[in-house]
Amino acid sequence: SRDLQQKTVKLSILTASKLIPSFLIQFKKSHPETNIQIVNTGGPDSSQVDLTLFASENQVENDHTVNLFRESLILIFPKSDPHANLPYVNLKDLEGTHFIAPPKGFVLRSSLETYCRESGFTPKVVMESDNPETTREFVRAGLGVSLVPQMTWFEALRNVAALPVLSPPCYRYLNLSWKTDAKLSLSAVLLR
């Protein structure tokens, strides 16, 4: 029915999935009539998505996207690594180091490659994972280091050394975009 359509929001979460549940719980308390559907944009409903949460290397500026915040990227090391006791690290000092990174096509992988290139080298990626806990365990085991988001991968920071990158400063942006080919439901506008 039309009333149900106005109360339904189809949300695609491409990043920061650990931050979303607490936000959606609060939203549902304020708007209990809203039906929130988390959808996979790779599926058949991708054209029907109302809102998409995604990361980018740079700020996105257009009339259907809002930048939510800029997030620092930090390096995680095994606690036994010589860098682990430093107050910060410069990326150029890690040339030749083994990196654990998401597969090509992920913003974090692209960011790692961009920042390493700015520092004068190509990262030596020896393992790929886009899962925070898996990445942390590979790092803890001494298989490499990883450039990770400071806030949204907070669980990946346990039992490893997490250091800020002094040079170059490393960031990513979290953004929310909405469809432009059709009118948003009232609930989607409220959630946006």
ABEGO torsion letter per residue (X at the ends): XAAAAAABBBBBBABGAAAAAAAAAAAAAABAABBBBBBBAABAAAAABABBBBBBABBBBBAABBBABBBBBBBBBBAABAAAABABBBAAAABGBBBBBBBBGBAAAAAAAAAAAAAGBBBBBABBBABAAAAAAAAAAGAEBBBBBAAAAAAAABGBBBBBBAOBBBBBBBBBBBBAABBBBAAAAAAX
